[in-house]
């Protein structure tokens, strides 16, 4: 019913003033504002619930006798189910409905967040691990539903300014990631394990009626677009590899950085979340600017991705710092320098990640995919799935490397993965003109057009 009203308003505006629409623009503007409000609330509430585990859950799990490898697996299982959920839900977003998918995902994630806060009542190690994995896996499906629908709706509502809108919405994602660790750490230190999850879980559930009210509905028809046909295209495949490596290096920090900071700098658990501010604040402040640059100058996207990826790899080598740099012999690695490295990391990740999604949309249209909600769902689902696979790989392998070696070597390995991915992508883009077929001359083109016109006549 809501879609019919929107379409009717658009038609009325189109018939008035001999094509000069007077009502369509206000209606479309109102629809875009409501879409921004809805997706901003989704980004903020989802990220604040996602990020509260970092400061205190690894320590809580260690007290139950759980190893760092298993802690990394608990973090990683979320990403694995997010991967599967993104693929399936992205394919069937038209049949399910983007608005329903988003609201249902928020409700499911909120309920699972509350349940996760009750797990400290389980005294035994094995049942605690199993329940953590089960609840986190269900939570991941809800997260996949809300974020996949959010990306598709953004691309549908703002087709010419995807990077700008995504960059602006990253302010709310960044705020969620910024407030999550310190707020979670403060609530944990003040009230115990249960309260952070219960409070923030209810915040997530309260976002559901807001989105039901403000979010417009988008009708679409299914298309024959194939995920694998898009994924196997060379440029899209390398862009996905870059998404995977960036997600891996970022999620590697979730279970590892809190234990590293507590051990190296002797910080209380309640203050560990403040260390994340350098990363999240620089990321959310730089994302809107880089989004505008990406939309206004599309040819700069490859340069942003390459430079940002190289900078990310270097920062990870200095984060520990890596043992092969031999910096420990020259100076002490103070806390302020560690926070500075995180701030540079936030900027470099923003420079790399913001241009990726609009570039994949461009590639999908170049490869013949239709410009409709079905294609947007496939691309959004693929983006979420690849990002989630990195989220699984990063903490799982990272936890193993930290346990077998140390944080310094594990961080350097993550930086090396980013460097390899951005190197391959840069080679592909810069070598592409050498293999591109020359464009037909204007004479040949005019002859072809003349022939087609004569045949039709």
Secondary structure, DSSP 8 states (H G I E B T S, - for coil): -HHHHHHHHHHHHHHGGGG--SSHHHHHHHHHHHHHHHHHHHHHHHHHHHTTHHHHHHHHHHHTT--HHHHHHHHHHHHHHHHHHHHHHHHTHHHH-HHHHHHHHHHHHHHHHHHHTTGGG--SHHHHHHHHHHHHHHHHHHHHHHHHHHHHHHHHH-TT-HHHHHHHHHHHHHHHHHHHHHHHHHHHHHH-HHHHHHHHHHHHHHHHHHHHHH------------HHHHHTSHHHHHHHHHHHHHHHHHHHHHHHHHHHHHHHH---HHHHHHHTHHHHHHHHHHHHHHHHHHHH-GGGHHHHHHHHHHHHHHHHHHHHT-GGG--TTT----HHHHHHHHHHHHHHHHHHHHHHHHHHHHHHHHTT--SSHHHHHHHHHHHHHHHHHHHHHHHHHHHHHHHHS-HHHHHHHHHHHHHHHHHHHHHHHHHHHHHS-----HHHHHHHHHHHHHHH-
